[in-house]
Structures are given as C-alpha cells and as structure tokens.
C-alpha cells in the first residue's frame, strides 16, 4: 500500500534506521529532528502515519501529538510513540489520552515493528470516533504532561550528575596518570602550538614545562638535532592531514647539551569528525639506543674478526674423513661446514693433488711403522682444491698429527690458507721475467752484467752485434745469482779485472777503472763516454750507463747499458754543419731568430740578431728588457702590444718597427712572433724572427716614387681625355656671363632684376672655379695618406667628375651601392685613381658600340678564413678582353690601344695600389660581351697606423 510516513526523532541514527526500514516496505518517508519540524511538514503535506520520540528539543512528542489531534486536518492521522525513554504505566496512559494510537518501546525487531504498524493501518479503516475532552480534562492532561516532562528531566539530571561524577573520577585518574606517567604525552593544536606536555618531559630533557606550553614546534627546534627537527615538522604536518605516524626515533638535545633518543608515535585528535590537533606519546630510549649501539659495535668488531680470519681449521680421521671444519670454508671454497663434512676427500682435491697428498701420507705412515716418525713434525703442502662454483683454488696446508694417550696417530689436524693469488702472482712473476728476458733480448741497446773479475754474468744479443763478437767469444760464468755469494774482493782484484775487459781501447781502460771505483763509492752518477774496439779492430764511440750490483748489502759487480754513439755523432756533425749553414743563411738574408722561455724568463738571440743591432752577447744580456731598449722610443708600445697579443690571444703577431743601433743608426725590422703551446693549452715559449728590411723598404719607397711619377703621367693622359668635357663646361658659363653682362649694360640703372642676373653670373663663376680646382687636384702627385672613407662616396665623386664626358660619349651609367657598407681605411687619392683608370678603360672599350652601359656595384663578401671583404665591380658592354691577353693585362707597358692612346701603365699601377691595400684585382668577360673588373679590399677592424699600405 502507498503509505505516507513522518518520523520525528532527535537522534540521526534512529531517523536513518527507521527511514531505511519503512522505505523497504515501499512507504513514502519524510524525517524531522524535532516535533516542531514534523508539525510544519505535516501541515503542508498530510501524512498517514507519524512515528515520534517523546523527548526532543524545541517541541517534545507529547506536544506534537496534542497539536496534531487538535488540528482539524491532522486529527485523523495515526500517531505512534516509538521511544527509548523509561515509561511508567501512568506515562503510557498520559500518552494515549491526548489521542496517540500506539505506544511502542525501543528497540523492537524490524519485522515486529512493521507488523504492528501495518495492523494499525489496517485498523484505521474501521469506523471509530473520539469524544471531545472537556476543559477540565484538558487541564488535567496538561498537568499530567508537565509532571511527566519534569520527572523525565529530573531523571536525566540524575543521569548527568552520575555521568559527571564518573567524568571527574576519570579526570583525576587521567591527571594522576598524566603527571606520573614515565612516557611524555604531548598535545599540539592545528597551528603547531604545544597545548600540554606531561611533567616527565622535565625529567628527561631538563627543560621546565613553561618552556614548551604555548610555543610553536618550530620555536622548539633547538631541542632537536637539525635533521630530527625537520622530520618532526614534516611528521606533524602529515598527522594533521589525517595520517597516523608509527613509532619514529628522533635525536634530542637536553638542556645540559647531551644527546637523547626519543621514540615518538602520534595520531590526530578529532572532534565532530574534524581534526583539532595532534597527540603524541614519546618514550626515552636513550639507554636502549646506546646499548644497541654498543652491541652493534661489538657485533661489528666480532664480525670484522670473523670476516678477516680466512684460515680454515679442520680435523680428519685416519680414513681422511672430515670430522670438523671452521665456517671460513664457505668464504674460501663456497661449501658450508655441513656440506664439506659430507664430502669424500676425492671430491675435495684435484686428481694430481690427491695423488701428491696420498704419497706424503704414505711416506709418513711408513716412517711411523718404522718407528722413525717425529710426533711434533708439521708438514706444509700446497694442494689444489675444488671450489663449489667448479673452479679450483690453491691451498697451503700446515698439517700435524693427532695422537691418543699411547701416542698412536688417530687423526690429522690442519690449518689451511688460500694462496691462489700468491700462486697467480708467482706465475705472473715468472711470466713477467720471461717477458723481461724476451724484451732484453729484443732491445737494440746493449745490456750487460759483470763481476769485479771481468767475467760476464749475462748479456743480451745486442751487445754481441755491437762489438762484433759471438757469445762463445766472451768469458762467461753461470748466470745464476749464486755467483755473487762469494764476496771479499780486494782493491787489487778490482784493478786487475779491468785489464781483462776486451772491448775498450787500452788508452781509456785506466779512466774506466777510476770511474768504476767512484761508482762503487757512490761518488759518480750518470753515463760516461768511451771508445770501443770491435773484434775486427775498428773503433767507435759509445756511452755506458752503469749501476752497482748489490748482494746482501755488498757490491759484487756492475750492470749497465751501452749505447752506440756512431749514428748520433754522425747526426751531431750533420747538425753542426746544418747550424753553420743556417747561420750563414741568416747572415745573408739579414734574418735572426730568438726564443723566450716563459718559466725561466730567459731569452736566446741568434748571432744574426747581434749583427743586426751591432752587439755581441758580451755587450748585452739577451733579455726582453734589453731588446725593448733598442726599439725606437715612439714604437716600443707597438712592440709590447704585439707581444701581449701573442700571450693573450695565443695567436701569431706580425709587425714592422724601427730600432736604434749602438752607432746611432736607425734600422727598420720586421718581426713575426709565435707562441709555443703545450698539451695543456699553456704558452711555454714564444719564438720570433727578426729581419732587417731597411734596404728592402728603401727600395720599395724608391719603386713607389717611380710608380707615382708614372701615375702622374697616366693622370696627365686622363686629363687630356677630360679636356673636351671641361672645355664644354667652361664655354657655357662664359656664354651666360657674356649675355648677362650685355643685359646689365642695356639696363643702365641696376634694377632689382639686374641684381638677380648678377647673382647668376656669380654662381657660374664659382662653378668655373670648382672645375679648375678639381683639375688641379688630379694633376698633383698625391702623398700617401690613410683615412677612413666610404667607398660609395669615393666612387660617386669620380663619377661626378666624369659625368660630362660620359654624357658626351653617350654612355649610360647604372650604379648599385650597398647601403650598409662599413667605413674602411684606404689611401683615398690612390683608390680614386684606380676607379678613374677603370672607368676610362671601360669608356674606351665601348667606343663604336651601339649600346653603351657602364655598371658599378659595391657589396660585402666573406672569403676563405671567414674574413670580410668589400667588393667593387666595374663592368662595361664593350669588346671584352681576348683570352691570350687576359694574363698580361696587369703587366707594365702592356696595352691593346692604338699608338699614342695609352701608356700601358694604368692597370699595372692599379694592381700595385690594390696590392698595397692588401686586396686583389682581377678581370673576367661578362655576358654582355664586355669586361668586368673586380676589386676586393679587406675590411680591417684594427689597423696599426704604421701598417704599410
């Protein structure tokens, strides 16, 4: 059936339980936490049944029932009291009187409760009525209601008083426990402030409780070691997130500075489901921790001893069964003691070692039977054992017998030690000695060893080849070192032994004897040079590197190495000749070399440097300071900067400067400085070359003077070419002046117009003056003058001079200037001459051509070595250059022009000018049929003002 039920109960668990139970029956359920809320809901949505507790806040169940029964709309609603309050018969009657249909005590089994309610709902269908109560009855009901409520409140008060008494007892117990507990109890709020600390904290760390209460954990970091302080804050933060931290050990610092160990455990404090703080219990475990550390240290020492003791102790019976073996067997051979004792001796030893062991045992038993055995005898024997991993180990065994009271052997006792590494080292030593002998025999250096009687104890094959002997020719004794066992040689024995030495010429044997005496006394070290004599009688130089052979602290012989100096002497002689040739070549070329050792700050000057500066090594110390004193005063800074460039940039530096010789003469020199760098990248030396270029520079200056004179001739020829255009430019202004003068004469009284005309005349006269001045500048021989210049401006200036002539000859000009070209250092006048020569040649080549175009282009380019160059292109549409002439166009006096039209020096001079600037000039035929000339000038970022152009 579709039943609407309302539940009124101040206990949320009871409400939810009844709600689930009723909804399980398919009923429509609504819940309220007091009578007032239930009444309000009932008035808006009338239920079929109300199930209510009696004692509730705001409005109790009695009042709810009375209100419902007095409401015309709700009085027919079934009302059931379902309560856990203690009810007396009069209370039940009081509950029924206002109109309650049932009174049910909690708890009831769900099925019984449902059945009661269903029966009540079924009963509702029967017709009944209730008589209205009189006013007197109503007052009696109200009185009984108040009495019931008061009795129940009184009952609750008694229950609360009893509970408070119990709580006070518990609080006293807690206080006593808190104050007397051995562990430390700490409470912290969510702001990490300490709320309470048990008094035991004072006993453990020595701080007063006031030192803790109300302070933040971060303020108490001083009672923890740094790492523990960080861990405490991290752990408390985790607990405040709801996690429980297991027992954790922190290190604490007591008030007296001692270190304490505390074991802390913590968990969150919750109220109404919210975390309001942390409670932690700490226990002083300092004594336990120290005991553990002491025990760990003791165990560590014991373990160290056990691990370091690698010897194996064992006992066998006479049948070679293992009765006992120490645990170190496992470390050495991999078997546990139990595994070893279960093995037969044949499983322990390799066949060869087993055979050897049995032979030794048989010999000892034979001596025992013969009565010749030594009871105290110990036998040392090396045997090869199997390892558990299948490999083998060499073990040294020291074995003694175990005897009974009658002295009869009953077993064997042994101590075994792993000597595998020693055996391997011995094998490696034998292999090393073998390799050493092979190396000695292979070396081309002669090695020997002799005693003081001159007997050769040992020698490698090289010594026989060096002296031309066979091994049988030398007097040798056994190579065994036992030959040196006998000592006690006298001084005379030493002297006599030298006469037996067959490989040194007689004249040097006495010196050899003296040197050997000094060697034995420790007075001589290092090699000595002698003249050797071969078996065929020929002689040769050699070095001996000797050493004394010592035996038991006494000298018994000499060993050493002999190095044939024949080839070295030949090389030294060749080198001496080469050095003489080099010195002679330096003298002829006026080139000297020097070297500066940075670590020792010492310098070497070749003889030619002394000749250049007119000094000797006796006159000057070969130092940097001495050389700087020779440098022309105004140029010393230039030389120092060149050296600094080498040291700072580790790069080659090249400069030209002047020096002042002792006779006062000034010489021009060219220097190249280069660093010598070791494997670590450090400069260890600086080497340099100095060349006297005085005569060479003078010759270049003379040659340049001749070039300038030729250049002047070429300029005069160009001026002749320009004269037609200049004459044209002069005639026009003169005609204008003449015309203006006539107008001036006609006007008479100088009006304003006349003044304007006069200004025109003045401007034209100025123009004539500028043209004349330009012609003068072209006709002069320029001095070399380096200046910063914009190549685009330089070309534009030349074109302005040539503009009229180009116009007369019908030549069209196409110019492409790159706008962002850098300013470069050039000799402006000489570069102008190059441009003028190339434009003039281009104009000549286009004579008679229908289309005449002169193209000029400037641009930047990067050449090999990542150097920036400025490129100028001057192209024409003329006749081009014949292939057979291409290689000759820059030769002096070569020309293809008609007689009288050219000197053949223009391109040669241009080539020299560009070359002096460090650039290049070349020509190619272009697609238009004409020629293209290219100029490439380096863009120098830092140019010394004395740099030669």
KAPE-V216836 format. One record per residue. N is the residue number from 1. SS is DSSP state (H for helix, E for strand, L for the rest). PHI is phi as a letter, one per 40 degrees, with the letter a starting at -180 (999 if undefined). Layout:
# KAPE-V216836
n-><N | N>
ss-><SS | SS>
phi-><PHI | PHI>
This chain:
# KAPE-V216836
n-><1 | 2 | 3 | 4 | 5 | 6 | 7 | 8 | 9 | 10 | 11 | 12 | 13 | 14 | 15 | 16 | 17 | 18 | 19 | 20 | 21 | 22 | 23 | 24 | 25 | 26 | 27 | 28 | 29 | 30 | 31 | 32 | 33 | 34 | 35 | 36 | 37 | 38 | 39 | 40 | 41 | 42 | 43 | 44 | 45 | 46 | 47 | 48 | 49 | 50 | 51 | 52 | 53 | 54 | 55 | 56 | 57 | 58 | 59 | 60 | 61 | 62 | 63 | 64 | 65 | 66 | 67 | 68 | 69 | 70 | 71 | 72 | 73 | 74 | 75 | 76 | 77 | 78 | 79 | 80 | 81 | 82 | 83 | 84 | 85 | 86 | 87 | 88 | 89 | 90 | 91 | 92 | 93 | 94 | 95 | 96 | 97 | 98 | 99 | 100 | 101 | 102 | 103 | 104 | 105 | 106 | 107 | 108 | 109 | 110 | 111 | 112 | 113 | 114 | 115 | 116 | 117 | 118 | 119 | 120 | 121 | 122 | 123 | 124 | 125 | 126 | 127 | 128 | 129 | 130 | 131 | 132 | 133 | 134 | 135 | 136 | 137 | 138 | 139 | 140 | 141 | 142 | 143 | 144 | 145 | 146 | 147 | 148 | 149 | 150 | 151 | 152 | 153 | 154 | 155 | 156 | 157 | 158 | 159 | 160 | 161 | 162 | 163 | 164 | 165 | 166 | 167 | 168 | 169 | 170 | 171 | 172 | 173 | 174 | 175 | 176 | 177 | 178 | 179 | 180 | 181 | 182 | 183 | 184 | 185 | 186 | 187 | 188 | 189 | 190 | 191 | 192 | 193 | 194 | 195 | 196 | 197 | 198 | 199 | 200 | 201 | 202 | 203 | 204 | 205 | 206 | 207 | 208 | 209 | 210 | 211 | 212 | 213 | 214 | 215 | 216 | 217 | 218 | 219 | 220 | 221 | 222 | 223 | 224 | 225 | 226 | 227 | 228 | 229 | 230 | 231 | 232 | 233 | 234 | 235 | 236 | 237 | 238 | 239 | 240 | 241 | 242 | 243 | 244 | 245 | 246 | 247 | 248 | 249 | 250 | 251 | 252 | 253 | 254 | 255 | 256 | 257 | 258 | 259 | 260 | 261 | 262 | 263 | 264 | 265 | 266 | 267 | 268 | 269 | 270 | 271 | 272 | 273 | 274 | 275 | 276 | 277 | 278 | 279 | 280 | 281 | 282 | 283 | 284 | 285 | 286 | 287 | 288 | 289 | 290 | 291 | 292 | 293 | 294 | 295 | 296 | 297 | 298 | 299 | 300 | 301 | 302 | 303 | 304 | 305 | 306 | 307 | 308 | 309 | 310 | 311 | 312 | 313 | 314 | 315 | 316 | 317 | 318 | 319 | 320 | 321 | 322 | 323 | 324 | 325 | 326 | 327 | 328 | 329 | 330 | 331 | 332 | 333 | 334 | 335 | 336 | 337 | 338 | 339 | 340 | 341 | 342 | 343 | 344 | 345 | 346 | 347 | 348 | 349 | 350 | 351 | 352 | 353 | 354 | 355 | 356 | 357 | 358 | 359 | 360 | 361 | 362 | 363 | 364 | 365 | 366 | 367 | 368 | 369 | 370 | 371 | 372 | 373 | 374 | 375 | 376 | 377 | 378 | 379 | 380 | 381 | 382 | 383 | 384 | 385 | 386 | 387 | 388 | 389 | 390 | 391 | 392 | 393 | 394 | 395 | 396 | 397 | 398 | 399 | 400 | 401 | 402 | 403 | 404 | 405 | 406 | 407 | 408 | 409 | 410 | 411 | 412 | 413 | 414 | 415 | 416 | 417 | 418 | 419 | 420 | 421 | 422 | 423 | 424 | 425 | 426 | 427 | 428 | 429 | 430 | 431 | 432 | 433 | 434 | 435 | 436 | 437 | 438 | 439 | 440 | 441 | 442 | 443 | 444 | 445 | 446 | 447 | 448 | 449 | 450 | 451 | 452 | 453 | 454 | 455 | 456 | 457 | 458 | 459 | 460 | 461 | 462 | 463 | 464 | 465 | 466 | 467 | 468 | 469 | 470 | 471 | 472 | 473 | 474 | 475 | 476 | 477 | 478 | 479 | 480 | 481 | 482 | 483 | 484 | 485 | 486 | 487 | 488 | 489 | 490 | 491 | 492 | 493 | 494 | 495 | 496 | 497 | 498 | 499 | 500 | 501 | 502 | 503 | 504 | 505 | 506 | 507 | 508 | 509 | 510 | 511 | 512 | 513 | 514 | 515 | 516 | 517 | 518 | 519 | 520 | 521 | 522 | 523 | 524 | 525 | 526 | 527 | 528 | 529 | 530 | 531 | 532 | 533 | 534 | 535 | 536 | 537 | 538 | 539 | 540 | 541 | 542 | 543 | 544 | 545 | 546 | 547 | 548 | 549 | 550 | 551 | 552 | 553 | 554 | 555 | 556 | 557 | 558 | 559 | 560 | 561 | 562 | 563 | 564 | 565 | 566 | 567 | 568 | 569 | 570 | 571 | 572 | 573 | 574 | 575 | 576 | 577 | 578 | 579 | 580 | 581 | 582 | 583 | 584 | 585 | 586 | 587 | 588 | 589 | 590 | 591 | 592 | 593 | 594 | 595 | 596 | 597 | 598 | 599 | 600 | 601 | 602 | 603 | 604 | 605 | 606 | 607 | 608 | 609 | 610 | 611 | 612 | 613 | 614 | 615 | 616 | 617 | 618 | 619 | 620 | 621 | 622 | 623 | 624 | 625 | 626 | 627 | 628 | 629 | 630 | 631 | 632 | 633 | 634 | 635 | 636 | 637 | 638 | 639 | 640 | 641 | 642 | 643 | 644 | 645 | 646 | 647 | 648 | 649 | 650 | 651 | 652 | 653 | 654 | 655 | 656 | 657 | 658 | 659 | 660 | 661 | 662 | 663 | 664 | 665 | 666 | 667 | 668 | 669 | 670 | 671 | 672 | 673 | 674 | 675 | 676 | 677 | 678 | 679 | 680 | 681 | 682 | 683 | 684 | 685 | 686 | 687 | 688 | 689 | 690 | 691 | 692 | 693 | 694 | 695 | 696 | 697 | 698 | 699 | 700 | 701 | 702 | 703 | 704 | 705 | 706 | 707 | 708 | 709 | 710 | 711 | 712 | 713 | 714 | 715 | 716 | 717 | 718 | 719 | 720 | 721 | 722 | 723 | 724 | 725 | 726 | 727 | 728 | 729 | 730 | 731 | 732 | 733 | 734 | 735 | 736 | 737 | 738 | 739 | 740 | 741 | 742 | 743 | 744 | 745 | 746 | 747 | 748 | 749 | 750 | 751 | 752 | 753 | 754 | 755 | 756 | 757 | 758 | 759 | 760 | 761 | 762 | 763 | 764 | 765 | 766 | 767 | 768 | 769 | 770 | 771 | 772 | 773 | 774 | 775 | 776 | 777 | 778 | 779 | 780 | 781 | 782 | 783 | 784 | 785 | 786 | 787 | 788 | 789 | 790 | 791 | 792 | 793 | 794 | 795 | 796 | 797 | 798 | 799 | 800 | 801 | 802 | 803 | 804 | 805 | 806 | 807 | 808 | 809 | 810 | 811 | 812 | 813 | 814 | 815 | 816 | 817 | 818 | 819 | 820 | 821 | 822 | 823 | 824 | 825 | 826 | 827 | 828 | 829 | 830 | 831 | 832 | 833 | 834 | 835 | 836 | 837 | 838 | 839 | 840 | 841 | 842 | 843 | 844 | 845 | 846 | 847 | 848 | 849 | 850 | 851 | 852 | 853 | 854 | 855 | 856 | 857 | 858 | 859 | 860 | 861 | 862 | 863 | 864 | 865 | 866 | 867 | 868 | 869 | 870 | 871 | 872 | 873 | 874 | 875 | 876 | 877 | 878 | 879 | 880 | 881 | 882 | 883 | 884 | 885 | 886 | 887 | 888 | 889 | 890 | 891 | 892 | 893 | 894 | 895 | 896 | 897 | 898 | 899 | 900 | 901 | 902 | 903 | 904 | 905 | 906 | 907 | 908 | 909 | 910 | 911 | 912 | 913 | 914 | 915 | 916 | 917 | 918 | 919 | 920 | 921 | 922 | 923 | 924 | 925 | 926 | 927 | 928 | 929 | 930 | 931 | 932 | 933 | 934 | 935 | 936 | 937 | 938 | 939 | 940 | 941 | 942 | 943 | 944 | 945 | 946 | 947 | 948 | 949>
ss-><L | L | L | E | E | E | E | E | L | L | L | H | H | H | H | H | H | H | H | H | H | H | H | L | L | L | L | E | E | E | E | E | L | L | H | H | H | H | H | H | H | H | H | H | L | L | L | L | E | E | E | E | L | L | L | L | L | L | L | L | H | H | H | H | H | H | H | H | H | H | L | L | L | L | L | L | L | E | E | E | E | E | E | L | L | L | L | L | H | H | H | H | H | H | H | H | H | L | L | L | L | E | E | E | E | L | L | L | L | H | H | H | H | H | H | H | H | H | H | H | H | H | H | L | L | L | L | L | L | L | L | L | L | L | H | H | H | H | H | H | H | H | H | H | H | H | H | H | H | H | H | H | H | H | H | H | H | H | H | H | H | H | H | H | H | H | H | H | H | H | H | H | H | H | H | H | H | H | H | H | L | L | L | E | E | E | E | E | E | L | L | L | E | E | E | E | E | L | L | H | H | H | H | H | H | L | L | L | H | H | H | L | L | L | L | E | H | H | H | H | H | H | H | E | L | H | H | H | H | H | H | H | H | H | H | H | H | H | H | L | L | L | L | L | E | E | E | E | E | E | E | E | E | L | L | L | L | L | E | E | E | E | E | E | E | E | E | E | E | E | E | L | L | E | E | E | E | E | E | E | E | E | E | E | L | H | H | H | H | H | H | H | H | H | H | H | H | H | H | H | H | H | H | H | H | H | H | H | L | L | L | E | E | E | E | E | E | L | L | L | L | E | E | E | E | L | L | H | H | H | H | H | H | L | L | L | H | H | H | H | H | L | L | L | H | H | H | H | E | L | H | H | H | H | H | H | H | H | H | H | H | H | H | H | H | H | H | H | H | L | L | L | L | L | L | L | L | E | E | E | E | E | E | E | E | E | L | L | L | L | L | E | E | E | E | E | E | E | E | E | E | E | E | L | L | L | L | L | E | E | E | E | E | E | E | E | E | E | L | H | H | H | H | H | H | H | H | H | H | H | H | H | H | H | H | H | H | H | H | H | H | H | L | L | L | E | E | E | E | E | E | L | L | L | L | E | E | E | E | L | H | H | H | H | H | H | H | L | L | L | H | H | H | L | L | E | L | L | L | L | H | H | H | H | L | L | L | L | L | L | H | H | H | H | H | H | H | H | H | L | L | L | L | E | L | H | H | H | H | H | H | H | H | H | H | H | H | H | H | H | H | L | L | L | L | L | L | E | E | E | E | E | E | L | L | L | L | L | E | E | E | E | E | E | E | E | E | E | E | E | E | L | L | E | E | E | E | E | E | E | E | E | E | E | L | H | H | H | H | H | H | H | H | H | H | H | H | H | H | H | H | H | H | H | H | H | H | H | H | L | E | E | E | E | E | E | E | L | L | L | L | E | E | E | E | L | H | H | H | H | H | H | L | L | L | L | L | L | L | L | L | L | L | H | H | H | H | H | H | H | E | L | H | H | H | H | H | H | H | H | H | H | H | H | H | H | H | H | H | L | L | L | E | E | E | E | E | E | E | E | L | L | L | L | L | E | E | E | E | E | E | E | E | E | E | E | E | L | L | L | L | L | E | E | E | E | E | E | E | E | E | E | L | H | H | H | H | H | H | H | H | H | H | H | H | H | H | H | H | H | H | H | H | H | H | H | H | H | H | H | H | H | H | H | H | H | H | H | H | H | H | H | H | H | H | H | H | H | H | H | H | H | H | H | H | H | H | L | L | L | L | H | H | H | H | H | H | H | H | H | H | H | H | H | H | H | H | H | H | H | H | H | H | H | H | H | H | H | H | L | L | L | L | L | L | E | E | E | E | L | H | H | H | H | H | H | H | H | H | H | H | H | H | H | H | H | H | H | L | L | L | E | E | E | E | E | L | L | L | L | L | L | L | E | E | E | E | H | H | H | H | H | H | H | H | H | H | H | H | H | H | H | H | H | H | L | L | L | L | L | L | L | E | E | E | E | E | E | E | E | E | E | E | L | L | L | E | E | E | E | E | E | E | E | E | L | L | L | L | L | L | L | L | L | L | L | L | L | L | L | L | L | L | L | L | L | L | L | L | L | L | L | L | L | L | H | H | H | H | H | H | H | H | H | H | H | L | L | L | E | E | E | E | E | E | L | L | L | L | L | E | E | E | E | E | E | E | E | L | L | L | L | L | L | L | L | L | L | L>
phi-><999 | c | b | b | b | b | b | b | a | c | c | c | c | c | c | c | c | c | c | c | c | c | c | c | c | g | c | c | b | b | b | a | c | a | c | c | c | c | c | c | c | c | c | c | a | c | c | c | a | b | b | b | c | c | c | a | c | g | a | c | c | d | c | d | c | c | c | c | c | c | c | d | c | b | c | c | c | c | b | b | c | b | b | b | c | c | b | c | d | c | c | c | c | c | c | c | d | c | h | c | c | a | b | b | c | c | c | b | c | d | c | c | c | c | c | c | c | c | c | c | c | c | c | d | c | c | c | a | a | b | c | c | c | c | c | c | c | c | c | c | c | c | c | c | c | c | c | c | c | c | c | c | c | c | c | c | c | c | c | c | c | c | c | c | c | c | c | c | c | c | c | c | c | c | c | c | c | c | c | b | c | c | c | b | b | b | b | b | c | c | c | g | c | c | c | a | a | c | d | c | c | c | c | c | b | g | c | c | c | c | c | b | c | g | c | c | d | c | c | c | c | c | c | b | c | d | c | c | c | c | c | c | c | c | c | c | c | c | c | c | c | h | c | b | c | c | d | b | c | b | c | b | b | c | c | c | g | c | c | b | b | b | b | b | b | a | a | c | b | b | a | f | g | b | c | b | i | b | b | b | b | b | b | c | b | d | c | c | c | c | c | c | c | c | c | c | c | c | c | c | c | c | c | c | c | c | c | c | c | c | c | b | b | a | b | b | c | c | c | g | c | c | c | a | a | c | c | c | d | c | c | c | b | g | c | c | d | c | c | c | c | c | c | c | d | c | c | c | b | c | d | c | c | c | c | c | c | c | c | c | c | c | c | c | c | c | c | c | c | c | g | b | c | c | c | c | c | b | b | b | a | b | b | b | b | c | c | c | c | g | c | b | b | c | b | c | b | b | b | b | c | b | b | c | c | c | g | c | c | b | i | b | b | a | b | b | b | c | b | d | c | c | c | c | c | c | c | c | c | c | c | c | c | c | c | c | c | c | c | c | c | c | d | c | c | c | b | a | a | b | c | c | c | g | c | c | c | a | a | c | d | c | c | c | c | c | c | g | b | c | c | c | c | c | c | b | b | d | c | c | d | c | c | c | c | c | b | g | c | c | c | c | c | c | c | c | c | c | c | c | c | c | b | b | c | d | c | b | c | c | c | c | c | c | c | c | c | c | c | c | c | g | c | b | b | g | c | b | b | b | b | c | b | c | c | c | g | c | b | a | c | a | b | b | b | c | a | c | c | b | b | f | g | b | c | b | i | b | b | a | b | b | b | c | c | d | c | c | c | c | c | c | c | c | c | c | c | c | c | c | c | c | c | c | c | c | c | c | c | f | b | b | b | b | a | b | c | c | c | c | f | b | b | b | b | c | d | c | c | c | c | c | c | f | b | b | c | c | c | b | c | c | b | c | c | c | c | d | c | c | c | d | d | c | b | c | c | c | c | c | c | c | c | c | c | c | c | c | b | f | b | c | b | b | a | b | a | b | b | b | c | c | c | g | c | c | b | c | b | b | b | b | b | b | c | b | b | c | c | c | g | c | c | b | a | b | b | a | b | b | b | c | b | c | c | c | c | c | c | c | c | c | c | c | c | c | c | c | c | c | c | c | c | c | c | c | c | c | c | c | c | c | c | c | c | c | d | c | c | c | c | d | d | c | c | c | c | c | c | c | c | c | c | c | c | c | c | g | c | f | c | c | c | c | c | c | c | c | c | c | c | c | c | c | c | c | c | c | c | c | c | c | c | c | c | c | c | c | c | c | c | c | c | c | a | c | a | c | a | c | c | c | c | c | c | c | c | c | c | c | c | c | d | c | c | c | c | c | c | g | c | c | b | b | b | b | c | c | c | b | c | c | c | b | c | a | c | d | c | c | c | d | c | c | c | c | d | c | c | c | c | c | c | c | c | c | c | g | c | c | b | b | b | b | b | b | b | b | a | c | a | b | b | d | g | f | c | c | b | b | b | b | b | b | b | b | b | c | c | g | b | c | c | c | c | d | c | b | c | c | c | c | g | c | a | b | c | c | d | g | b | a | c | g | b | d | c | c | c | c | d | c | c | c | c | c | c | g | b | b | b | a | b | a | c | b | c | c | g | c | b | b | b | b | b | b | b | c | c | c | c | b | b | c | c | c | c | c | b>
